[in-house]
Amino acid sequence: MSTFSIFLVLITIVCFLLIIVIMVQNPKGGGLSSSFGGSQMLGGVQKTTDFLDKSTWTLGGILILLVLLSSLSFSGDLNDNKLKTIDEAETVAPKKETTAPATPAKTPTTPEKK
């Protein structure tokens, strides 16, 4: 497994976590912070909002960093991954070999008459 594939898996995981964190937030004060009600539970509403805000920024930063690192690790070399259509085209219609004669045929020359 190449490093580029590893970065793709990590980017996918971070994207799903970022989606979950954003979906939990509610811009009108609801969401996860409204379900705790009192200030005694888990540090209160403000602490929950701060945690979700910090986790959103952290996951966004990690996502940008992973994208930049993956672009550096991508070599662009596609030697192992040939296009399937090219492989099929070669097997379906292989190139015909043209053989040239070993010695060219000599044509008789006639002298010119004056």
TIMI-2910 file (N, C-alpha, C, CB; in pm, 1 decimal, decimal comma, always signed):
<rs>
+----------+----------+----------+----------+----------+----------+----------+----------+----------+----------+----------+----------+------+
!      n_x !      n_y !      n_z !     ca_x !     ca_y !     ca_z !      c_x !      c_y !      c_z !     cb_x !     cb_y !     cb_z ! resn !
+----------+----------+----------+----------+----------+----------+----------+----------+----------+----------+----------+----------+------+
!    +85,8 !   -117,8 !     +0,0 !     +0,0 !     +0,0 !     +0,0 !    +89,7 !   +123,2 !     +0,0 !    -97,3 !     +0,3 !   +123,2 !  Met !
!    +65,3 !   +212,0 !    -93,0 !   +150,0 !   +329,8 !   -106,7 !   +113,8 !   +435,0 !     -1,2 !   +136,8 !   +389,0 !   -248,4 !  Ser !
!   +202,7 !   +530,4 !    +15,9 !   +177,3 !   +636,1 !   +113,9 !    +60,3 !   +723,5 !    +70,6 !   +302,6 !   +722,2 !   +133,9 !  Thr !
!    +41,7 !   +736,6 !    -60,6 !    -71,2 !   +815,4 !   -109,5 !   -203,5 !   +750,3 !    -69,0 !    -63,9 !   +831,0 !   -262,8 !  Phe !
!   -210,5 !   +618,6 !    -75,0 !   -332,1 !   +546,8 !    -33,9 !   -357,5 !   +563,6 !   +115,1 !   -321,0 !   +397,4 !    -68,5 !  Ser !
!   -251,8 !   +562,4 !   +193,3 !   -265,7 !   +582,7 !   +338,1 !   -321,3 !   +722,0 !   +366,1 !   -129,2 !   +563,5 !   +409,9 !  Ile !
!   -269,5 !   +822,1 !   +293,8 !   -320,5 !   +957,7 !   +310,9 !   -467,4 !   +967,6 !   +270,6 !   -237,4 !  +1056,0 !   +229,1 !  Phe !
!   -507,2 !   +896,7 !   +165,3 !   -647,6 !   +899,1 !   +124,7 !   -738,9 !   +841,4 !   +232,2 !   -665,9 !   +822,3 !     -4,9 !  Leu !
!   -695,1 !   +735,2 !   +296,2 !   -774,8 !   +675,1 !   +404,5 !   -784,8 !   +772,0 !   +522,0 !   -712,3 !   +540,3 !   +451,1 !  Val !
!   -672,6 !   +834,0 !   +558,7 !   -673,9 !   +930,0 !   +670,0 !   -760,6 !  +1052,1 !   +637,5 !   -530,4 !   +975,1 !   +703,3 !  Leu !
!   -754,7 !  +1100,0 !   +514,2 !   -837,2 !  +1214,0 !   +474,3 !   -984,5 !  +1178,4 !   +483,2 !   -802,0 !  +1259,4 !   +331,8 !  Ile !
!  -1020,1 !  +1057,5 !   +442,6 !  -1159,6 !  +1013,9 !   +449,6 !  -1208,0 !  +1007,0 !   +594,0 !  -1176,3 !   +877,5 !   +382,3 !  Thr !
!  -1125,5 !   +954,5 !   +682,9 !  -1163,1 !   +945,1 !   +825,1 !  -1182,3 !  +1084,8 !   +884,0 !  -1055,2 !   +867,2 !   +905,6 !  Ile !
!  -1089,7 !  +1175,9 !   +856,0 !  -1099,9 !  +1312,6 !   +908,4 !  -1224,0 !  +1381,2 !   +852,3 !   -973,0 !  +1394,3 !   +873,7 !  Val !
!  -1256,9 !  +1356,8 !   +726,7 !  -1377,2 !  +1417,9 !   +667,1 !  -1503,7 !  +1369,7 !   +737,5 !  -1385,4 !  +1385,5 !   +516,4 !  Cys !
!  -1512,3 !  +1238,9 !   +765,9 !  -1630,0 !  +1187,8 !   +836,2 !  -1639,1 !  +1244,7 !   +978,1 !  -1626,5 !  +1034,5 !   +841,3 !  Phe !
!  -1525,6 !  +1255,9 !  +1048,3 !  -1527,4 !  +1315,3 !  +1182,6 !  -1569,1 !  +1462,0 !  +1176,5 !  -1389,0 !  +1302,3 !  +1249,2 !  Leu !
!  -1521,0 !  +1532,7 !  +1076,5 !  -1557,0 !  +1673,3 !  +1061,2 !  -1706,1 !  +1689,6 !  +1031,1 !  -1473,7 !  +1737,3 !   +950,0 !  Leu !
!  -1760,8 !  +1600,5 !   +951,2 !  -1904,9 !  +1604,7 !   +923,3 !  -1984,6 !  +1581,7 !  +1050,6 !  -1943,1 !  +1499,7 !   +817,4 !  Ile !
!  -1942,1 !  +1485,6 !  +1130,5 !  -2013,7 !  +1456,0 !  +1256,5 !  -2008,3 !  +1575,4 !  +1350,5 !  -1953,4 !  +1331,4 !  +1326,2 !  Ile !
!  -1890,0 !  +1636,0 !  +1366,0 !  -1876,2 !  +1750,1 !  +1458,2 !  -1959,9 !  +1868,0 !  +1410,5 !  -1728,0 !  +1792,4 !  +1471,3 !  Val !
!  -1963,1 !  +1892,1 !  +1280,8 !  -2041,6 !  +2004,2 !  +1228,5 !  -2191,4 !  +1977,5 !  +1242,9 !  -2006,4 !  +2030,2 !  +1081,0 !  Ile !
!  -2232,8 !  +1853,0 !  +1221,7 !  -2375,4 !  +1820,4 !  +1233,9 !  -2424,3 !  +1829,4 !  +1378,7 !  -2401,9 !  +1680,1 !  +1179,3 !  Met !
!  -2336,3 !  +1806,9 !  +1475,7 !  -2374,6 !  +1815,4 !  +1616,8 !  -2399,6 !  +1960,6 !  +1656,1 !  -2265,2 !  +1753,5 !  +1706,9 !  Val !
!  -2327,5 !  +2052,2 !  +1594,1 !  -2343,4 !  +2193,6 !  +1628,7 !  -2474,6 !  +2247,3 !  +1574,1 !  -2225,6 !  +2276,5 !  +1574,6 !  Gln !
!  -2528,1 !  +2343,6 !  +1645,3 !  -2647,5 !  +2412,5 !  +1599,3 !  -2620,5 !  +2561,2 !  +1612,5 !  -2775,2 !  +2369,4 !  +1680,5 !  Asn !
!  -2629,7 !  +2637,7 !  +1506,0 !  -2593,0 !  +2778,6 !  +1513,6 !  -2687,1 !  +2863,5 !  +1599,3 !  -2588,0 !  +2835,3 !  +1376,0 !  Pro !
!  -2806,0 !  +2813,8 !  +1634,6 !  -2900,2 !  +2892,7 !  +1713,2 !  -2897,9 !  +2854,3 !  +1860,7 !  -3040,2 !  +2876,2 !  +1658,0 !  Lys !
!  -2791,7 !  +2789,9 !  +1904,4 !  -2779,3 !  +2758,6 !  +2046,1 !  -2832,9 !  +2622,3 !  +2084,4 !  -2848,8 !  +2861,6 !  +2125,6 !  Gly !
!  -2884,6 !  +2547,8 !  +1989,6 !  -2936,3 !  +2414,2 !  +2020,2 !  -2826,6 !  +2311,4 !  +2004,9 !  -3055,3 !  +2379,1 !  +1929,5 !  Gly !
!  -2859,0 !  +2199,1 !  +1949,1 !  -2759,9 !  +2094,8 !  +1924,2 !  -2721,7 !  +2022,5 !  +2050,9 !  -2636,8 !  +2153,3 !  +1859,9 !  Gly !
!  -2599,0 !  +1980,9 !  +2059,1 !  -2550,3 !  +1904,2 !  +2173,5 !  -2547,9 !  +1989,5 !  +2299,7 !  -2410,6 !  +1848,8 !  +2144,9 !  Leu !
!  -2517,6 !  +2116,9 !  +2287,1 !  -2505,7 !  +2202,5 !  +2405,3 !  -2640,4 !  +2225,4 !  +2473,5 !  -2444,5 !  +2336,3 !  +2366,8 !  Ser !
!  -2751,2 !  +2222,8 !  +2400,9 !  -2881,1 !  +2246,3 !  +2463,6 !  -2931,4 !  +2123,4 !  +2538,4 !  -2982,8 !  +2288,0 !  +2358,8 !  Ser !
!  -2882,0 !  +2007,1 !  +2506,2 !  -2930,3 !  +1886,1 !  +2573,7 !  -2872,7 !  +1871,9 !  +2713,8 !  -2895,6 !  +1763,0 !  +2491,8 !  Ser !
!  -2766,0 !  +1944,9 !  +2747,1 !  -2708,1 !  +1933,5 !  +2880,6 !  -2778,7 !  +2021,7 !  +2983,1 !  -2561,6 !  +1969,0 !  +2875,9 !  Phe !
!  -2847,1 !  +2122,1 !  +2939,5 !  -2930,6 !  +2201,3 !  +3028,7 !  -2855,6 !  +2282,2 !  +3131,3 !  -3023,8 !  +2113,6 !  +3097,9 !  Gly !
!  -2813,7 !  +2223,8 !  +3240,3 !  -2751,7 !  +2297,8 !  +3350,9 !  -2603,4 !  +2317,4 !  +3330,9 !  -2775,4 !  +2226,3 !  +3481,5 !  Gly !
!  -2549,4 !  +2406,3 !  +3413,3 !  -2407,3 !  +2435,6 !  +3402,2 !  -2323,0 !  +2335,4 !  +3480,3 !  -2379,0 !  +2576,5 !  +3451,0 !  Ser !
!  -2384,5 !  +2244,8 !  +3554,5 !  -2310,4 !  +2146,9 !  +3632,3 !  -2264,5 !  +2028,2 !  +3547,0 !  -2395,8 !  +2097,7 !  +3747,8 !  Gln !
!  -2330,2 !  +2001,7 !  +3436,8 !  -2300,8 !  +1882,3 !  +3357,1 !  -2194,1 !  +1913,7 !  +3252,2 !  -2429,4 !  +1829,1 !  +3288,9 !  Met !
!  -2083,6 !  +1840,1 !  +3256,6 !  -1974,1 !  +1849,9 !  +3159,7 !  -1924,7 !  +1992,4 !  +3139,2 !  -2017,9 !  +1793,2 !  +3027,5 !  Leu !
!  -1920,3 !  +2069,5 !  +3240,7 !  -1866,8 !  +2204,2 !  +3231,9 !  -1963,2 !  +2305,6 !  +3176,6 !  -1746,1 !  +2203,7 !  +3149,6 !  Gly !
!  -2082,9 !  +2269,2 !  +3146,4 !  -2183,7 !  +2365,2 !  +3101,6 !  -2190,9 !  +2378,5 !  +2951,2 !  -2156,6 !  +2498,9 !  +3161,2 !  Gly !
!  -2284,7 !  +2464,5 !  +2911,4 !  -2312,3 !  +2485,0 !  +2770,5 !  -2194,6 !  +2553,4 !  +2701,0 !  -2439,5 !  +2567,6 !  +2753,1 !  Val !
!  -2135,8 !  +2650,1 !  +2768,0 !  -2026,2 !  +2724,1 !  +2706,5 !  -1906,6 !  +2633,9 !  +2679,6 !  -1984,5 !  +2840,5 !  +2795,2 !  Gln !
!  -1876,1 !  +2543,0 !  +2772,0 !  -1762,4 !  +2452,0 !  +2753,3 !  -1787,3 !  +2357,4 !  +2636,5 !  -1736,0 !  +2371,4 !  +2881,8 !  Lys !
!  -1911,8 !  +2311,2 !  +2620,1 !  -1943,9 !  +2221,7 !  +2509,4 !  -1929,5 !  +2294,2 !  +2376,8 !  -2085,8 !  +2165,7 !  +2524,3 !  Thr !
!  -1975,9 !  +2418,6 !  +2370,8 !  -1963,7 !  +2497,7 !  +2249,2 !  -1817,5 !  +2523,7 !  +2216,5 !  -2039,1 !  +2629,8 !  +2263,4 !  Thr !
!  -1737,0 !  +2555,2 !  +2318,9 !  -1594,4 !  +2577,0 !  +2296,8 !  -1526,8 !  +2450,4 !  +2245,8 !  -1527,1 !  +2624,1 !  +2425,6 !  Asp !
!  -1562,2 !  +2334,7 !  +2303,1 !  -1502,8 !  +2208,7 !  +2258,9 !  -1537,9 !  +2179,6 !  +2113,6 !  -1549,2 !  +2093,4 !  +2348,4 !  Phe !
!  -1664,3 !  +2198,6 !  +2077,1 !  -1704,3 !  +2172,2 !  +1939,1 !  -1638,7 !  +2269,7 !  +1842,3 !  -1855,9 !  +2179,9 !  +1925,7 !  Leu !
!  -1624,2 !  +2394,8 !  +1883,9 !  -1559,7 !  +2494,4 !  +1799,4 !  -1412,1 !  +2460,9 !  +1779,5 !  -1574,8 !  +2634,3 !  +1860,4 !  Asp !
!  -1343,5 !  +2425,4 !  +1888,2 !  -1201,1 !  +2390,5 !  +1878,8 !  -1180,5 !  +2262,0 !  +1799,0 !  -1140,4 !  +2375,1 !  +2019,0 !  Lys !
!  -1268,7 !  +2165,4 !  +1816,4 !  -1253,2 !  +2040,5 !  +1741,8 !  -1279,4 !  +2062,2 !  +1592,6 !  -1348,2 !  +1932,9 !  +1797,2 !  Ser !
!  -1369,9 !  +2152,6 !  +1557,6 !  -1394,4 !  +2183,3 !  +1416,8 !  -1271,0 !  +2245,0 !  +1353,2 !  -1514,2 !  +2277,8 !  +1402,1 !  Thr !
!  -1211,6 !  +2343,3 !  +1421,5 !  -1091,8 !  +2407,7 !  +1368,6 !   -973,7 !  +2310,8 !  +1362,1 !  -1055,3 !  +2528,5 !  +1453,9 !  Trp !
!   -962,1 !  +2225,4 !  +1463,1 !   -851,9 !  +2128,3 !  +1465,7 !   -865,8 !  +2028,1 !  +1351,6 !   -847,9 !  +2054,4 !  +1601,2 !  Thr !
!   -985,6 !  +1973,2 !  +1333,6 !  -1006,2 !  +1877,0 !  +1225,2 !   -989,6 !  +1942,8 !  +1088,4 !  -1145,2 !  +1813,8 !  +1236,2 !  Leu !
!  -1031,3 !  +2068,1 !  +1074,6 !  -1010,4 !  +2140,1 !   +949,3 !   -862,9 !  +2160,4 !   +919,2 !  -1080,5 !  +2274,1 !   +953,9 !  Gly !
!   -785,7 !  +2195,2 !  +1022,8 !   -641,1 !  +2210,9 !  +1005,1 !   -572,5 !  +2080,0 !   +970,3 !   -579,3 !  +2268,3 !  +1130,3 !  Gly !
!   -614,7 !  +1972,8 !  +1036,8 !   -558,6 !  +1839,9 !  +1006,7 !   -591,6 !  +1800,1 !   +863,3 !   -612,9 !  +1733,2 !  +1105,6 !  Ile !
!   -712,9 !  +1830,9 !   +819,3 !   -753,7 !  +1797,7 !   +682,9 !   -667,1 !  +1870,8 !   +580,5 !   -901,5 !  +1832,5 !   +661,5 !  Leu !
!   -643,5 !  +1999,5 !   +601,8 !   -559,4 !  +2076,9 !   +510,0 !   -417,6 !  +2023,1 !   +509,3 !   -559,1 !  +2225,4 !   +548,7 !  Ile !
!   -365,0 !  +1989,9 !   +627,0 !   -230,1 !  +1935,2 !   +636,9 !   -218,5 !  +1801,4 !   +564,0 !   -190,7 !  +1918,5 !   +783,5 !  Leu !
!   -318,0 !  +1714,0 !   +581,0 !   -315,0 !  +1584,0 !   +513,0 !   -323,9 !  +1598,4 !   +361,6 !   -428,8 !  +1496,3 !   +562,7 !  Leu !
!   -403,3 !  +1693,6 !   +315,6 !   -414,5 !  +1715,6 !   +171,3 !   -281,0 !  +1764,3 !   +115,1 !   -526,8 !  +1817,5 !   +140,0 !  Val !
!   -216,1 !  +1855,5 !   +185,5 !    -86,1 !  +1904,6 !   +138,5 !    +19,3 !  +1794,3 !   +140,3 !    -39,6 !  +2022,3 !   +224,6 !  Leu !
!    +21,8 !  +1714,9 !   +246,4 !   +118,6 !  +1605,8 !   +253,9 !    +91,8 !  +1498,9 !   +148,5 !   +116,2 !  +1543,3 !   +392,5 !  Leu !
!    -34,6 !  +1473,4 !   +120,3 !    -65,4 !  +1372,8 !    +18,7 !    -24,3 !  +1419,5 !   -120,2 !   -214,2 !  +1339,5 !    +20,2 !  Ser !
!    -34,8 !  +1550,1 !   -144,7 !     +9,0 !  +1600,6 !   -275,1 !   +160,2 !  +1590,0 !   -290,0 !    -35,5 !  +1746,2 !   -293,9 !  Ser !
!   +233,0 !  +1600,2 !   -180,1 !   +377,8 !  +1582,9 !   -186,1 !   +416,3 !  +1436,9 !   -206,0 !   +442,4 !  +1636,5 !    -59,4 !  Leu !
!   +335,8 !  +1345,1 !   -152,0 !   +369,1 !  +1203,7 !   -162,5 !   +324,4 !  +1142,4 !   -294,2 !   +307,4 !  +1128,2 !    -48,6 !  Ser !
!   +240,9 !  +1212,6 !   -369,8 !   +193,2 !  +1160,7 !   -497,9 !   +303,2 !  +1176,8 !   -601,7 !    +63,3 !  +1233,6 !   -543,4 !  Phe !
!   +346,8 !  +1065,4 !   -657,1 !   +457,0 !  +1069,8 !   -752,6 !   +409,5 !  +1093,7 !   -895,1 !   +535,6 !   +941,4 !   -746,5 !  Ser !
!   +284,2 !  +1061,4 !   -923,9 !   +232,3 !  +1079,6 !  -1058,0 !   +276,4 !   +971,3 !  -1153,6 !   +273,8 !  +1212,0 !  -1110,6 !  Gly !
!   +343,6 !   +868,7 !  -1102,9 !   +392,9 !   +759,6 !  -1185,3 !   +285,1 !   +654,1 !  -1198,1 !   +521,7 !   +699,2 !  -1126,4 !  Asp !
!   +238,8 !   +630,0 !  -1317,2 !   +130,5 !   +534,6 !  -1338,8 !   +179,5 !   +410,7 !  -1412,8 !    +17,0 !   +600,2 !  -1416,6 !  Leu !
!   +302,5 !   +367,9 !  -1386,7 !   +355,3 !   +251,3 !  -1456,4 !   +278,0 !   +125,1 !  -1423,5 !   +500,7 !   +232,0 !  -1422,5 !  Asn !
!   +241,1 !   +107,0 !  -1299,0 !   +170,7 !    -13,7 !  -1257,8 !    +22,1 !     -7,8 !  -1291,9 !   +188,4 !    -35,8 !  -1109,0 !  Asp !
!    -31,6 !   +110,6 !  -1304,0 !   -174,9 !   +126,2 !  -1325,2 !   -203,3 !   +172,1 !  -1467,2 !   -233,8 !   +225,4 !  -1224,7 !  Asn !
!   -190,9 !    +81,4 !  -1561,5 !   -220,6 !   +116,3 !  -1699,5 !   -370,7 !   +124,9 !  -1718,2 !   -159,4 !    +14,0 !  -1796,9 !  Lys !
!   -410,4 !   +202,2 !  -1814,6 !   -552,7 !   +215,5 !  -1842,1 !   -607,6 !    +84,6 !  -1895,7 !   -578,6 !   +329,5 !  -1941,6 !  Leu !
!   -723,0 !    +47,5 !  -1845,6 !   -782,5 !    -78,8 !  -1885,1 !   -824,6 !    -77,2 !  -2031,6 !   -901,8 !   -110,4 !  -1796,7 !  Lys !
!   -868,8 !    +36,5 !  -2079,3 !   -913,9 !    +43,3 !  -2218,6 !   -798,1 !    +22,3 !  -2314,5 !   -981,3 !   +177,6 !  -2246,8 !  Thr !
!   -680,3 !    +67,7 !  -2278,6 !   -564,7 !    +46,9 !  -2365,1 !   -528,2 !   -101,1 !  -2367,2 !   -444,4 !   +132,1 !  -2318,0 !  Ile !
!   -531,3 !   -167,7 !  -2252,0 !   -500,8 !   -309,5 !  -2246,4 !   -600,8 !   -389,7 !  -2328,7 !   -500,1 !   -357,9 !  -2101,7 !  Asp !
!   -727,8 !   -356,8 !  -2319,8 !   -828,9 !   -428,8 !  -2395,6 !   -813,4 !   -404,5 !  -2544,4 !   -967,9 !   -388,4 !  -2350,3 !  Glu !
!   -778,3 !   -283,8 !  -2582,6 !   -762,6 !   -252,3 !  -2724,1 !   -646,0 !   -329,7 !  -2783,9 !   -741,8 !   -101,9 !  -2743,7 !  Ala !
!   -541,3 !   -349,1 !  -2708,3 !   -426,5 !   -423,0 !  -2758,7 !   -456,6 !   -572,0 !  -2771,0 !   -306,4 !   -401,4 !  -2668,1 !  Glu !
!   -536,7 !   -626,5 !  -2681,1 !   -567,3 !   -768,9 !  -2688,5 !   -672,2 !   -798,1 !  -2794,5 !   -614,5 !   -819,6 !  -2553,6 !  Thr !
!   -763,9 !   -705,7 !  -2816,7 !   -869,2 !   -727,7 !  -2915,9 !   -812,7 !   -715,2 !  -3056,4 !   -984,7 !   -628,1 !  -2895,7 !  Val !
!   -741,2 !   -611,4 !  -3081,9 !   -686,9 !   -588,0 !  -3215,9 !   -536,3 !   -570,2 !  -3206,2 !   -752,8 !   -463,7 !  -3282,5 !  Ala !
!   -463,2 !   -681,3 !  -3202,5 !   -317,6 !   -666,4 !  -3193,7 !   -261,9 !   -606,5 !  -3322,3 !   -250,8 !   -802,3 !  -3165,2 !  Pro !
!   -151,6 !   -541,4 !  -3307,4 !    -89,7 !   -477,3 !  -3422,6 !    -38,1 !   -583,8 !  -3518,7 !    +24,9 !   -383,5 !  -3378,5 !  Lys !
!    -61,3 !   -562,1 !  -3648,7 !    -12,3 !   -654,8 !  -3750,2 !   +131,5 !   -618,2 !  -3781,5 !   -100,7 !   -651,1 !  -3878,9 !  Lys !
!   +212,2 !   -721,7 !  -3788,1 !   +352,1 !   -698,1 !  -3819,3 !   +368,0 !   -696,0 !  -3970,6 !   +443,4 !   -806,2 !  -3754,7 !  Glu !
!   +429,3 !   -594,3 !  -4017,3 !   +456,6 !   -585,7 !  -4160,5 !   +600,5 !   -626,1 !  -4182,2 !   +429,0 !   -442,5 !  -4216,5 !  Thr !
!   +619,6 !   -721,1 !  -4270,1 !   +755,0 !   -765,7 !  -4298,3 !   +797,0 !   -713,7 !  -4434,7 !   +765,2 !   -919,8 !  -4292,5 !  Thr !
!   +909,5 !   -654,0 !  -4436,5 !   +963,9 !   -604,0 !  -4561,7 !  +1042,7 !   -716,5 !  -4626,6 !  +1053,3 !   -477,8 !  -4539,2 !  Ala !
!  +1042,5 !   -723,9 !  -4758,5 !  +1122,0 !   -828,8 !  -4823,3 !  +1269,3 !   -809,7 !  -4791,8 !  +1099,6 !   -828,6 !  -4976,0 !  Pro !
!  +1338,9 !   -920,6 !  -4783,5 !  +1479,8 !   -916,9 !  -4747,4 !  +1561,0 !   -840,5 !  -4851,8 !  +1534,3 !  -1058,8 !  -4731,4 !  Ala !
!  +1533,0 !   -869,1 !  -4979,1 !  +1602,5 !   -796,9 !  -5086,2 !  +1497,3 !   -736,4 !  -5177,2 !  +1699,3 !   -891,2 !  -5166,5 !  Thr !
!  +1512,5 !   -613,0 !  -5210,8 !  +1412,8 !   -552,4 !  -5298,3 !  +1419,0 !   -616,3 !  -5436,9 !  +1434,4 !   -399,7 !  -5308,0 !  Pro !
!  +1305,2 !   -626,1 !  -5498,7 !  +1298,5 !   -685,4 !  -5632,1 !  +1360,7 !   -588,6 !  -5733,2 !  +1150,9 !   -719,1 !  -5670,9 !  Ala !
!  +1446,2 !   -646,4 !  -5820,2 !  +1514,1 !   -563,0 !  -5920,4 !  +1427,9 !   -561,4 !  -6047,5 !  +1660,0 !   -617,2 !  -5951,2 !  Lys !
!  +1410,6 !   -444,4 !  -6099,9 !  +1336,9 !   -432,5 !  -6225,6 !  +1438,2 !   -420,5 !  -6337,7 !  +1239,2 !   -309,8 !  -6224,2 !  Thr !
!  +1410,5 !   -487,1 !  -6446,1 !  +1505,3 !   -477,7 !  -6557,5 !  +1504,7 !   -337,6 !  -6616,0 !  +1471,7 !   -580,8 !  -6666,6 !  Pro !
!  +1620,7 !   -292,3 !  -6644,2 !  +1634,3 !   -158,4 !  -6703,5 !  +1660,6 !   -172,5 !  -6852,1 !  +1748,6 !    -77,3 !  -6635,1 !  Thr !
!  +1597,5 !    -93,9 !  -6926,5 !  +1620,5 !    -96,5 !  -7072,0 !  +1696,1 !    +29,5 !  -7111,5 !  +1485,1 !   -107,1 !  -7151,4 !  Thr !
!  +1792,7 !    +14,6 !  -7199,2 !  +1867,0 !   +135,1 !  -7238,5 !  +1777,9 !   +224,6 !  -7324,9 !  +1997,6 !    +97,4 !  -7315,3 !  Pro !
!  +1801,5 !   +349,5 !  -7314,7 !  +1724,1 !   +445,6 !  -7391,0 !  +1771,6 !   +448,0 !  -7535,7 !  +1734,4 !   +585,2 !  -7328,5 !  Glu !
!  +1676,5 !   +460,6 !  -7623,9 !  +1710,2 !   +468,0 !  -7767,0 !  +1710,6 !   +613,3 !  -7810,7 !  +1610,0 !   +385,4 !  -7853,2 !  Lys !
!  +1810,8 !   +645,6 !  -7895,4 !  +1822,2 !   +783,6 !  -7943,2 !  +1775,7 !   +795,9 !  -8082,7 !  +1962,5 !   +833,1 !  -7933,2 !  Lys !
+----------+----------+----------+----------+----------+----------+----------+----------+----------+----------+----------+----------+------+
</rs>
